[in-house]
Structure formats: structure tokens, C-alpha cells
């Protein structure tokens, strides 16, 4: 009987130790698939559908270790614009930009931002995340 609450506490403790990633993707199916890949690997994932929602999560979350954002986001600020704002306010937060369109130009993304072309394959995504979290 006491095993169930103990297991829940253990899972909660592990979850708090897992690296926390923010995923901003406007396509619900793509966002769900990417989040599932990350969660299956033990990452904690917060999700947002646009830059405004994503920035609010960045401001309210103190333990983010990585941002993954699509370039093409709806609204007045796209993923590239968001990365520029973050570079000024949180320059140490690693950023991985993904896009199914054309690769952004050098001046569109801040230095140090890493880019992956969609479709993003799970092993490719996970290798890149591990690299970024190690500071490479």
C-alpha cells in the first residue's frame, strides 16, 4: 500500500533532476512528436505554440537549460526574432532553431545559435541536444 506514494515521490524527484527544455513549435502534431521524443529520453519539456507564449514561459521558468524553437512562428515575432531578444537578455541559454523552410541567414540568428533542418530525426535531435547541454 505504501509503495504507490513512495513511487510517485521518486518519480517527482527524478523529474526535478531532469534537464528542462522549452519547445516552441506552432504545428501541434510536430510539437507533440518532438515533445514525446524528448520526454522518452527523460527530459522535462514545456511547450508553447508561438513566441509570445514561449517568452512568457522563459520569463517564468528559472530552470530552463535549452530552448528549441521553430523559425516560422505565427504572430509579430518569429523564432529568429525571439532568438535575438534572448541573446540580449539570456545570452547563456543554448538555442536550437529548427525549420522546414530555407535556412536563416547568418545575420538572422545570433552567434552560437544552432540550426537543424526539418524533418528532424530523433537521433539527430538528441545528439544535438546533448552537445548543446555539454556546452559544445
N, C-alpha and C positions, 0 to 999 in steps of 0.2 A: 503494500500500500504506500509506503513512504518513498518507493523507488521513483514514481512518476514526478513528484515535485522536485526531487533531487536532480532528475534528468533535465527538467525544464531549467533549473538554475544553472546546470552545467552548460547547456546549450546557450543560454543567455550570456554566460561568462565568455564562452568561445566567440560568440558573435561580437562582443565588445572588443575582443582582441584582433578580429579580422580587419584587414585594410578596408577603408571606406572609400568607395568610388561614386562619383556623381556622373550619371549618364544622361546627356541631353540629346534627344532624338525625337523628331516630330512625327515620324511614321510609327504608329502603335505596334505593328507587327514586328518591325525591325527592332524597336526598343525592347519589346518583350523577349525576343530571341537573344539579343545581346545581354540583357539583364540575367536571363536564365543561364547562359554560358558562364557569366561571372559568378553568379551565386553557386552554381555547381562546383566551382573551383574554390569556394569558401570566402569569397569577397562579400562585403556588405555593400548593397547598391541602393542609392537614392536615384529616383528617376524624375525627369522633367521633359515637357513637350516643347518648350521654347526657351529663349534666352532670358526672358523676364522671370519666369518661374525658376529657371536654373540659377540665376543670380541671387534670387531670394534664398534659395537653399544654400548657396555658397556663404552668404552673409549670416545665416542662422545656424550653420553646422561648423563646429570647431575642429572636428577630427578628420576632415577630408584629406585624403592622400593623393588623389588623382582626379582629373576631370577628363571625361571623354565627351566630345561634342561633334555633332554633325555641322558641316559648314552651312548648308541650306536650311535655315530655320525660319518659320513664319514670323511676321511682325517686323518692327522697325530695326531690330538688332539681330543680325545673323550670327552664326558661330564664330566667324572671323572677327566680327566686331566685339563679341564677348571676350575672345582671347586677348584682344588689345586692352580692354578695360582691366582684365585680370592681371595682365603683365604690369600694369601700373600699381594696382592695389594689393595683389598677392603674387609677387614675382617668383616665389619659390614653389608654387603649386604646379606640378607637372601637368601638361595638357597634351592629350592625344586628339587630333582632329581627323574625322572620317568624312568621306564624301563620295557620292556616286557620280558626281559631275566632274568638271575639269579641276585639276589640281590648282589650288590657290597659288598666286604668285608670291615671290619672296617678300614683297612689301605688304602683303595682305595678312600675314601671320607673324607674331613676334618671334624673335630668335629663340631657339630652344623648343619651339612647338614641334611636335612630331605629327606626321601625316600618314594616314593609311587610306588607300583607295578601296571603295566598296566594289564588289562584295568583299566583306571582311570574313576571313575564315577563322574558326575558333582557335586553332593552334597559332596562327599568325597574331591574332589579337592577344592571346595570353602571353606569348613570348614578348611582345612589345610592352605590355603592362608590367611584366616582371623586370624588364630593362629599365623602364621609367621609375619604378618603385625603388630600384637599386641605385638610381641617380646616374645612370649611364646615358 
